Amino acid sequence: CQDYIILCVEDTMDWKHGATREIVQKADPDLSRTVIVNTKLDTKVPQFGTPSDICDFLQASVIDALSPHKLGGPFFSSVPSGRVGRPGDIKNGAFEDFLFDHDDDFVSACIENEENDRAVVTRRLKSLALRQSDGKNPLAATKVLLPRVGLSRLRGFLERRVDECYRRNVAKIVPMLQAEHESCRKRLDACETELEAISVDRLKAGADAFCDEFCKALKESIQGSIIAPPQEFGETLEQENSVAGSFLDVQGAPMAITGKVWESLVRTEVGNDIHRLYGGAQYHRAMREFNLATRCLRTPNISEDEIANAAGIGDSHDGVNFLRAACVISLEKTRMSFDPLLESLKIRMKHVMAKICPISEYMLLKKKERAANSYGYGNGAIFGNSRDVDGKFIDITHNPQFRQLVRTIYENFVQECCENTMMRCYDDLTSLTRFVTWDMHERSSGALKRALPDQSDIVAIYQV
């Protein structure tokens, strides 16, 4: 943030080298947001032999040359050595480790150190004058350098910078505060209205109204909507497969094609594999993928043991009914291949439908926000809100227990619908595999025709 101020506190007597400045310049290369502060001035001044040495150090012309765009400084400070004692820090009678009893004592010591520093600098630079850059009469060094000495001067500089920043941003802050104030006022009025009119009947009416709006949003998400952002709620086919599984890898239902061929068929026949879909669009994509999987199922292998067991024995003689054996094998293999695929479809559909609940809640929230910003808010005409013009019901959607109850009911509803749908699917599968249909027009149907009785003898046909 450009309004942040960085304090670069360093203890150095050589302005050409500063380890702290090098670290600060990684965040602020030109030091345009940095104020430089040099500490322990009371120990540095006695180390200078002449007033000119002190003047060069305080003037810090090297800093001006290296960082001409710095925000401020350098400022020079001295703080007393010693800590402020706290009642919780006093352990084992070690109170003598603390030099100050209270914060006020430490502040008074800081003020005293500042006065001493300014007095020493004034005495050492008393007879020294500095030439001005415009060539005018030179000024006394104390008049130029003393404003940099002391914590009070640093505090005053920072307070002025904060005030300038505030005045610069107040034009942008005031409209934001006014808009937030108006929004809070509207919400407060709505809460007061609801509290004044709260009752059990209105709570029930509010729940019914929310359920109606929820069902409408649910219908919209299935039929197609773009209110919910796909980046947040949508899934690509790869993401969906990673969560709910893929029809290509169903245990017990192997495919007759390779993985590369499957990916190619998914792109051409299923489509939208790289698009983030949700709701009805995602449901339709999963059904298209299931349809593709049913057409790519591998023909089951039949062992000789299975053929021998399917032959069995007739109820009237010991001959083998090969026609019945072929039907038993084909029907059972069909069920064994298709049942795992149906179970995988159940998992996929349950995943897709479960995601619609948060999508519907988001759609209701966005519609409510749009209505709140329109002219109809003051009259209570809020789409998706549980409060009408006559105040017959109130909004209870802010209640987390109510929202969780709605989610639980929806999840149970999805589970129940999945179970009922799977029962219908298994009924259809049973009815489809109860009988075997033979194609008498195939080129290889000669053996079948010879195995069947003469079609002209209808009685013999039904006896089979």
C-alpha positions in Angstrom: 0.0 0.0 0.0 1.4 3.4 -1.0 0.0 5.0 2.2 2.1 2.8 4.5 5.1 4.4 6.2 8.3 2.3 6.8 10.6 3.2 9.7 14.1 2.2 9.0 15.9 2.2 12.4 19.6 1.6 12.2 22.7 2.1 14.4 25.5 3.2 12.2 28.2 6.0 11.9 29.0 5.3 8.2 26.1 6.4 6.0 27.6 4.6 3.0 26.9 1.2 4.5 23.6 0.3 6.1 22.4 -3.3 6.5 19.0 -2.3 7.6 18.5 0.0 4.6 19.4 -2.9 2.2 16.6 -5.0 3.7 14.1 -2.1 3.5 15.0 -1.4 -0.1 13.8 -4.8 -1.1 10.3 -3.6 -0.3 10.8 0.1 -1.1 13.7 0.5 -3.6 13.8 4.3 -3.7 12.8 4.7 0.0 9.9 6.9 -1.1 7.8 5.5 1.8 10.7 5.2 4.3 11.7 7.4 7.2 15.3 6.8 8.3 16.0 6.9 12.1 19.5 6.7 13.6 19.6 5.6 17.2 22.0 5.9 20.2 23.0 9.5 19.4 24.1 10.1 23.0 26.9 7.5 22.5 28.0 8.7 19.0 28.5 12.5 19.6 31.4 12.1 22.1 33.3 10.0 19.4 33.6 13.0 17.0 36.6 15.2 17.5 35.6 18.4 15.7 32.3 20.2 15.2 32.6 19.7 11.4 32.6 15.9 11.9 29.4 16.1 14.0 27.9 18.4 11.3 28.8 16.0 8.5 27.2 13.1 10.4 24.0 14.9 11.2 23.7 16.5 7.8 24.0 13.0 6.1 24.7 14.3 2.6 25.6 10.8 1.6 22.0 9.7 2.3 20.7 12.6 0.2 22.9 11.5 -2.7 22.1 7.8 -2.5 18.3 8.2 -1.9 17.2 11.6 -3.1 13.5 10.4 -3.1 13.4 9.2 0.5 10.3 10.2 2.5 12.1 11.7 5.5 15.1 11.7 7.8 17.5 10.9 9.0 16.2 11.6 12.5 18.4 11.1 15.5 17.2 9.7 18.8 18.4 8.4 22.1 16.3 6.2 24.5 17.3 5.3 28.0 18.6 1.8 28.6 16.3 -0.2 30.9 12.9 -1.8 30.9 9.6 -1.0 32.4 8.6 -3.3 35.2 5.3 -5.1 35.0 3.6 -6.9 38.0 3.4 -10.1 36.0 7.1 -9.9 35.1 8.3 -9.7 38.7 9.4 -13.2 39.6 11.6 -14.5 42.4 12.1 -11.0 43.8 14.0 -9.8 40.7 12.5 -6.4 40.8 15.9 -4.7 40.5 16.2 -5.9 36.9 13.6 -3.2 35.9 14.8 0.4 35.8 11.4 2.0 35.5 8.3 1.3 37.5 5.7 2.8 35.1 5.4 3.8 31.4 5.3 7.5 32.5 8.7 7.2 34.0 10.1 5.8 30.8 8.5 8.7 28.8 10.0 11.2 31.2 13.4 9.6 30.7 13.0 9.8 26.9 12.2 13.5 27.1 15.2 14.1 29.4 17.5 12.3 27.0 16.2 14.3 24.1 16.9 17.6 25.9 20.4 16.5 26.8 21.1 15.5 23.1 19.8 18.8 21.8 21.9 20.7 24.4 25.1 18.7 23.5 24.6 19.3 19.8 23.9 23.0 20.3 27.0 23.4 22.4 29.3 21.5 19.9 27.9 23.3 16.8 27.5 26.7 18.4 30.1 28.5 16.2 29.5 26.5 13.0 27.6 27.8 10.0 26.3 26.0 6.9 26.3 27.4 3.3 22.9 27.4 1.6 22.5 25.8 -1.8 21.2 29.1 -3.3 24.3 31.0 -2.3 22.6 33.3 0.2 23.9 34.1 3.6 24.9 30.9 5.5 22.7 29.7 8.4 23.8 28.5 11.8 24.3 24.7 11.8 22.1 24.4 14.9 19.1 26.0 13.1 19.4 23.5 10.2 20.3 20.3 12.1 18.4 20.6 15.5 15.0 19.8 13.9 16.3 16.3 13.2 17.3 15.6 16.8 14.8 14.0 19.2 11.8 11.6 19.3 9.4 14.5 19.5 10.7 15.8 16.1 10.2 12.3 14.6 6.7 12.1 16.1 5.7 15.5 14.7 7.0 14.6 11.2 5.0 11.3 11.2 1.9 13.0 12.5 2.0 15.5 9.6 2.5 12.7 7.1 -0.5 10.8 8.5 -2.6 14.0 8.4 -1.6 14.6 4.7 -2.5 11.0 3.9 -5.9 11.3 5.6 -6.7 14.6 3.8 -5.7 13.1 0.5 -7.9 10.0 0.9 -10.8 11.6 2.6 -12.5 12.4 -0.7 -12.5 8.7 -1.5 -13.4 7.5 2.0 -16.4 9.7 2.6 -18.6 8.3 -0.3 -17.7 4.8 0.8 -18.7 5.6 4.4 -21.9 7.2 3.3 -22.8 4.1 1.1 -22.0 1.8 4.0 -24.1 4.0 6.4 -27.0 3.9 4.1 -26.7 0.1 3.7 -26.5 -0.4 7.5 -29.5 1.9 7.9 -31.6 -0.2 5.5 -30.6 -3.5 7.2 -31.3 -2.0 10.7 -34.8 -0.8 9.5 -35.5 -4.3 8.1 -34.4 -5.9 11.4 -36.5 -3.6 13.5 -39.5 -4.3 11.3 -39.0 -8.0 11.6 -38.5 -7.9 15.4 -41.7 -5.8 15.8 -43.8 -8.2 13.7 -42.2 -11.6 14.7 -44.6 -14.5 15.5 -44.7 -18.2 15.0 -47.2 -18.0 12.1 -45.0 -15.5 10.3 -41.9 -17.6 10.9 -43.7 -20.5 9.3 -44.8 -18.3 6.4 -41.3 -17.1 6.0 -40.0 -20.7 5.9 -42.6 -21.6 3.3 -41.8 -18.6 1.2 -38.1 -19.4 1.3 -38.8 -23.0 0.3 -40.8 -21.7 -2.7 -38.0 -19.4 -3.8 -35.5 -22.2 -3.2 -37.4 -24.6 -5.4 -37.6 -21.9 -8.1 -33.8 -21.4 -7.9 -33.4 -25.2 -8.0 -35.5 -25.4 -11.1 -33.5 -22.6 -12.8 -30.2 -24.2 -12.0 -31.4 -27.4 -13.6 -33.0 -25.8 -16.7 -30.0 -23.5 -17.1 -28.6 -20.3 -15.5 -25.5 -18.2 -15.4 -26.1 -16.4 -12.1 -23.7 -18.6 -10.2 -20.1 -18.1 -11.4 -18.7 -21.3 -13.1 -15.2 -20.6 -11.7 -16.6 -21.2 -8.2 -19.3 -23.8 -8.7 -18.6 -25.4 -12.0 -16.5 -28.5 -12.7 -14.7 -29.8 -15.7 -15.2 -33.4 -16.7 -11.7 -34.2 -15.3 -12.6 -32.6 -11.9 -15.9 -34.4 -11.8 -14.2 -37.8 -12.5 -11.6 -37.2 -9.8 -14.3 -36.7 -7.2 -17.1 -39.1 -8.3 -15.2 -41.5 -10.6 -15.1 -42.2 -14.3 -17.2 -44.7 -16.3 -13.9 -45.9 -17.9 -12.6 -47.4 -14.7 -15.7 -49.1 -13.3 -14.7 -52.3 -11.6 -16.5 -55.2 -13.2 -17.5 -53.3 -16.3 -14.4 -53.2 -18.6 -14.4 -51.2 -21.7 -13.6 -52.5 -25.2 -11.5 -49.5 -26.1 -8.2 -47.9 -24.8 -7.9 -44.8 -22.7 -6.8 -42.6 -25.6 -9.8 -43.8 -27.8 -12.1 -43.1 -24.8 -10.8 -39.5 -24.5 -11.2 -38.9 -28.2 -14.8 -40.2 -28.1 -15.6 -38.1 -25.0 -14.4 -35.0 -26.8 -16.4 -35.7 -30.0 -19.6 -37.4 -28.6 -19.9 -36.1 -25.1 -18.5 -32.6 -25.5 -18.0 -29.8 -23.0 -15.3 -31.8 -21.3 -13.1 -28.8 -20.6 -16.0 -26.5 -19.6 -16.9 -25.8 -16.0 -20.5 -27.0 -15.8 -23.0 -27.2 -13.0 -26.7 -28.0 -12.6 -28.6 -29.4 -15.6 -25.7 -28.9 -17.9 -23.5 -31.1 -15.8 -26.2 -33.7 -15.4 -26.7 -33.9 -19.2 -23.0 -34.2 -19.7 -22.8 -37.1 -17.3 -25.7 -38.9 -19.0 -24.1 -38.5 -22.4 -20.9 -40.0 -20.9 -23.0 -42.9 -19.5 -24.6 -43.5 -22.9 -21.1 -43.7 -24.4 -19.9 -46.1 -21.8 -22.8 -48.5 -22.4 -22.0 -48.6 -26.1 -18.3 -49.3 -25.4 -18.7 -52.2 -22.9 -16.5 -55.2 -23.6 -18.2 -58.4 -24.5 -18.0 -60.7 -21.4 -15.8 -63.7 -21.5 -17.6 -67.1 -21.1 -15.6 -70.0 -19.7 -16.2 -73.7 -20.5 -17.1 -74.2 -16.8 -19.9 -71.7 -17.1 -21.2 -73.3 -20.3 -21.2 -76.7 -18.6 -23.1 -75.4 -15.6 -25.6 -73.5 -17.7 -26.5 -76.8 -19.5 -27.9 -78.4 -16.4 -30.5 -81.1 -16.8 -34.1 -81.1 -18.1 -37.1 -81.7 -15.9 -38.5 -84.5 -18.1 -35.4 -86.2 -19.6 -31.6 -86.1 -19.3 -31.0 -84.3 -22.5 -29.4 -80.8 -22.6 -31.5 -77.8 -23.7 -28.8 -75.8 -25.4 -31.3 -73.0 -26.4 -32.1 -72.5 -22.7 -28.4 -72.6 -21.7 -27.5 -69.9 -24.2 -30.3 -67.7 -22.9 -29.2 -68.2 -19.2 -25.6 -67.3 -20.1 -26.5 -64.2 -22.1 -29.0 -62.9 -19.5 -26.7 -63.3 -16.5 -23.6 -61.9 -18.3 -25.7 -58.8 -19.2 -26.6 -58.3 -15.6 -23.0 -58.8 -14.4 -21.7 -56.2 -16.8 -24.4 -53.6 -16.5 -25.0 -53.6 -12.7 -21.6 -51.9 -11.8 -22.2 -49.3 -14.5 -25.5 -48.4 -12.9 -23.9 -48.1 -9.5 -21.3 -45.8 -10.9 -24.1 -43.7 -12.5 -25.8 -43.4 -9.1 -22.6 -42.0 -7.6 -22.2 -39.5 -10.4 -25.7 -38.3 -10.3 -25.8 -38.0 -6.6 -22.6 -35.8 -6.8 -24.1 -33.6 -9.5 -27.4 -33.1 -7.7 -25.8 -32.5 -4.3 -23.8 -29.5 -5.7 -27.1 -27.8 -6.7 -28.0 -26.9 -3.1 -25.2 -24.3 -2.6 -25.7 -23.1 -6.1 -29.4 -22.4 -5.4 -28.5 -20.6 -2.2 -26.0 -18.4 -4.0 -28.6 -17.6 -6.7 -31.1 -16.5 -4.0 -28.5 -14.4 -2.3 -27.5 -12.6 -5.5 -31.1 -11.9 -6.4 -31.8 -10.6 -2.9 -28.8 -8.3 -3.2 -30.0 -7.0 -6.5 -33.4 -6.4 -5.2 -32.0 -4.6 -2.1 -30.2 -2.1 -4.3 -33.3 -1.4 -6.4 -36.1 1.0 -5.7 -38.4 -1.7 -4.4 -36.4 -2.4 -1.3 -38.1 0.2 0.8 -41.5 -1.3 0.1 -40.3 -4.8 1.0 -40.5 -6.1 -2.6 -37.5 -8.3 -2.3 -37.0 -11.3 -4.6 -35.9 -14.3 -2.6 -36.6 -12.5 0.7 -39.2 -13.8 3.1 -41.0 -10.5 3.6 -43.9 -9.2 1.5 -45.5 -5.8 1.2 -48.2 -6.6 3.8 -45.7 -8.0 6.3 -47.3 -11.4 6.4 -44.0 -13.2 6.8 -40.4 -12.3 7.7 -36.9 -13.3 6.6 -35.4 -16.2 8.5 -32.7 -17.1 6.0 -30.1 -15.5 8.2 -30.6 -18.2 10.8 -27.8 -20.8 10.4 -29.8 -23.6 12.0 -32.6 -23.0 9.4 -30.2 -23.1 6.5 -28.5 -26.3 7.8 -32.0 -27.8 8.2 -32.8 -27.0 4.5 -29.5 -28.5 3.4 -30.2 -31.7 5.4 -33.7 -32.0 4.0 -32.3 -31.5 0.5 -29.6 -34.1 1.0 -32.1 -36.6 2.3 -34.3 -35.8 -0.7 -31.5 -36.4 -3.2 -30.6 -39.7 -1.4 -34.2 -40.9 -1.5 -34.6 -39.9 -5.2 -31.4 -41.7 -6.1 -32.6 -44.9 -4.4 -36.0 -44.8 -6.1 -34.5 -44.0 -9.4 -32.0 -46.9 -9.1 -34.9 -49.2 -8.2 -36.6 -48.2 -11.5 -33.4 -48.7 -13.4 -33.0 -52.2 -12.0 -36.6 -53.0 -12.8 -36.0 -51.9 -16.4 -32.8 -53.9 -16.5 -34.6 -57.0 -15.2 -37.4 -56.6 -17.7 -35.0 -56.1 -20.6 -33.0 -59.1 -19.7 -35.9 -61.4 -18.9 -36.2 -62.5 -22.5 -33.7 -63.0 -25.3 -34.5 -61.6 -28.8 -33.0 -63.6 -31.6 -32.4 -62.0 -35.0 -33.4 -64.5 -37.7 -32.1 -62.3 -40.5 -28.5 -62.5 -39.6 -26.1 -64.3 -41.9 -25.1 -66.7 -39.0 -28.7 -67.6 -38.1 -28.7 -70.9 -40.0 -27.8 -73.0 -36.9 -30.5 -71.1 -34.9 -33.2 -71.9 -37.5 -32.3 -75.5 -37.5 -32.4 -75.7 -33.7 -35.9 -74.2 -33.6 -39.0 -76.2 -34.7 -40.8 -75.5 -37.9 -42.6 -72.2 -37.8 -45.6 -73.6 -39.5 -46.2 -75.9 -36.5 -47.4 -73.2 -34.0 -48.2 -75.8 -31.3 -44.7 -77.2 -31.4 -43.3 -73.7 -31.2 -45.2 -72.9 -28.0 -44.3 -76.2 -26.5 -40.6 -75.2 -26.7 
